[in-house]
Amino acid sequence: MQNFSSFLYNFFLIEHYDMFGNFSGITFNFSHTLYILYFCIFILFLIIYFLIQNILLNKRLKTFLSGNNAKSLEKIIEKNIKDIEVLKEEKRIIETHILHHTKKLETVLRNNFTVRFKAGENAESNQSFATGFLNDLGDGILLSTLSIRNHTSIFAKPVKNYKSDLELNEEEKEVLEKIKDEHKKLR
């Protein structure tokens, strides 16, 4: 303790001696005192600054919690995380169903086109026709009729990839081309 008191004594006071080494008096060291005063003012401003920041932070936290405590906030966050996991699982299930139904739709007969025509010179009107029923893969059936006077013939021709193994007339080829063009537009 004596070292600290001697430090303070030497820091704030200056001893004066005459030229013979005799003690002549003590004066106050004003520059050291100003440094201490500046330091104290700086520390005081830091304390005030941190107090204001603490008050503002507490106010923001109270506004954020708005009547709830941290435990209820934690429960809300946990519930939201569980809900997100449930939604992810439901999304996966929905994507699986969509993929299943998309593959199923490719095989469903849903595109058709009909061309009516006059079947030769002896036909009285455009009672003959060719109709194609194809899925998105170009598979299906071509139905066509030939109506000549009192006689009507019906033909069914299988189609695979927009082609048939059986001979097609011009109208049936036109039906296949129209359906193929429609499929290209849908993709």
PyMOL commands that set and color helices and strands:
alter all, ss='L'
color gray80, all
select helices_A, chain A and resi 2-12+30-65+70-106+170-186
alter helices_A, ss='H'
color red, helices_A
select strands_A, chain A and resi 13-17+23-28+111-117+128-134+140-148+151-159
alter strands_A, ss='S'
color yellow, strands_A
deselect
rebuild
show_as cartoon
